[in-house]
Amino acid sequence: MSDLEIRPATSADIPDLVAMLADDPLGAQRESPDDLTPYRIAFERLAQDPNQHLVVAVRASRVVGTLQLTIIPGLSRRGATRSLIEGVRVHGDERGSGLGTQLIQWAVDTSRHHDCQLVQLTSDATRTDAHRFYERLGFTASHLGFKLQL
């Protein structure tokens, strides 16, 4: 995988990112690749926040993966800093190539660099393949997550 670059996302990457977010049954219901305006607004907010790391994986000048890593300072766990991994996506023709592992390893390494004591993520209850993937990488299904749509 030496031909892979993981770098900060740019505004030019937004169409590719949104296409990957929409490329599964759940994303197809909640993403709108035909209207990039809300994604551009969100991207600008992310770009201005030093605790947000939106990255893309690029192979042969093509965006093939992405994730967002958020660094969260906190009081619990003796003032521990934690990180949150969100929006992990791998392009359909790259799934099974090891790219997802490389993206998660980047997130864990970056979390260590920021002195995080814990890396956490959520995964939709229906994504059983993703659950097995995260468990293979050492993550434990230790909590039950809740969400409230606003």
KAGIJO-V808735 format. One line per field, one symbol per residue. ss: DSSP state (H for helix, E for strand, L for the rest). A space follows every 50 residues. Layout:
ss=???
This chain:
ss=LLLEEEEELLHHHHHHHHHHHHLLHHHHHHLLLLLLHHHHHHHHHHHLLL LEEEEEEEELLEEEEEEEEEEELLLHHHHLLEEEEEEEEELHHHLLLLHH HHHHHHHHHHHHHLLLLEEEELLLLLLHHHHHHHHHLLLLLLLLLLLLLL
